[in-house]
């Protein structure tokens, strides 16, 4: 590294020097990639990452809950609905739509039966 540093500070870099520098960087990146790939493919690494994720989730859960409570309190202070309230209203709307669809189906069936009965009465009178 000291030799490269000396070469880079001696004057304007030549095309050959820059080509060698690029080759050095490419080899360095390839070597580190191989080392990291081997390290990350071990069970020990997987366990360490699992512990880190668990620690993160254990820490972020209460923080997220506190933030949500603060947001809900702020929205309530502004007279705006919270996310959970909007979701609740949306669920009620979906339920109402389902009930209306069911009523439409029943009304269609009743109308069909009335038409059939009317046709049968007309046929019996004729």
C-alpha positions in Angstrom: 0.0 0.0 0.0 2.9 2.3 0.8 4.3 1.7 -2.7 1.0 2.6 -4.3 0.7 5.7 -2.2 4.2 6.8 -3.3 3.4 6.2 -7.0 0.1 8.1 -6.8 1.8 11.2 -5.3 4.8 11.4 -7.6 3.1 13.2 -10.5 0.2 12.9 -12.9 -0.9 9.3 -13.1 -0.3 7.5 -16.3 -2.8 5.3 -18.1 -0.7 2.3 -17.2 -0.6 3.2 -13.5 -4.4 3.8 -13.5 -4.9 0.4 -15.2 -2.8 -1.3 -12.5 -4.7 0.6 -9.8 -8.0 -0.6 -11.2 -6.7 -4.1 -11.4 -5.6 -3.9 -7.8 -9.0 -2.6 -6.7 -10.8 -5.3 -8.6 -8.7 -8.0 -7.0 -9.1 -6.5 -3.6 -12.9 -6.4 -4.0 -13.0 -9.9 -5.3 -10.9 -11.2 -2.3 -13.1 -9.4 0.2 -16.3 -10.7 -1.5 -15.0 -14.2 -1.2 -14.1 -13.8 2.4 -17.4 -12.2 3.3 -19.3 -14.9 1.3 -17.6 -17.6 3.2 -18.2 -15.9 6.6 -21.9 -15.2 5.8 -22.5 -18.7 4.8 -21.8 -20.2 8.2 -24.2 -21.3 10.9 -22.5 -19.0 13.4 -23.1 -16.0 11.2 -26.8 -17.0 10.8 -27.2 -17.3 14.6 -25.5 -13.9 15.2 -27.8 -12.3 12.6 -30.8 -13.9 14.3 -29.8 -12.6 17.7 -29.3 -9.1 16.2 -32.7 -9.2 14.5 -34.4 -10.5 17.7 -32.7 -7.7 19.7 -33.8 -5.1 17.1 -37.4 -6.3 17.2 -37.5 -6.5 21.0 -36.3 -2.9 21.1 -38.3 -1.5 18.2 -41.7 -3.0 19.3 -42.2 -0.8 22.3 -40.8 2.2 20.5 -43.3 1.7 17.6 -46.2 1.3 20.1 -45.2 4.5 21.9 -45.0 6.3 18.6 -48.4 5.1 17.5 -49.9 6.2 20.8 -48.4 9.7 20.4 -49.7 9.9 16.8 -53.2 8.8 17.9 -53.1 11.4 20.7 -52.0 14.1 18.3 -54.7 13.1 15.7 -57.3 13.1 18.5 -56.2 16.6 19.5 -56.7 17.8 16.0 -60.1 16.1 15.7 -58.9 13.6 13.1 -59.5 9.8 13.1 -56.7 7.4 13.9 -55.5 4.7 11.5 -57.3 2.1 13.5 -60.5 4.1 13.5 -60.3 4.5 9.7 -59.7 0.7 9.3 -62.7 0.0 11.6 -65.0 2.2 9.5 -63.7 0.6 6.3 -64.4 -2.9 7.7 -67.9 -1.8 8.6 -68.5 -0.5 5.1 -67.3 -3.8 3.6 -69.8 -5.6 5.9 -72.6 -3.3 4.9 -71.8 -3.9 1.2 -71.9 -7.7 1.8 -75.3 -7.4 3.6 -76.7 -5.2 0.7 -75.5 -7.8 -1.8 -77.2 -10.5 0.1 -80.5 -8.5 0.3 -80.3 -7.8 -3.5 -79.9 -11.6 -4.1 -82.9 -12.3 -1.9 -85.0 -9.6 -3.6 -84.1 -11.0 -7.0 -85.2 -14.4 -5.9 -88.5 -13.0 -4.5 -89.1 -11.1 -7.8 -88.4 -14.2 -9.8 -90.9 -16.2 -7.7 -93.5 -13.5 -8.1 -93.1 -13.5 -11.8 -93.4 -17.3 -12.0 -96.5 -17.2 -9.8 -98.0 -14.5 -11.9 -97.3 -16.4 -15.0 -98.8 -19.6 -13.4 -102.0 -17.7 -12.4 -102.4 -16.2 -15.8 -102.0 -19.6 -17.4 -104.5 -21.2 -15.0 -107.1 -18.5 -15.9 -106.7 -19.0 -19.6 
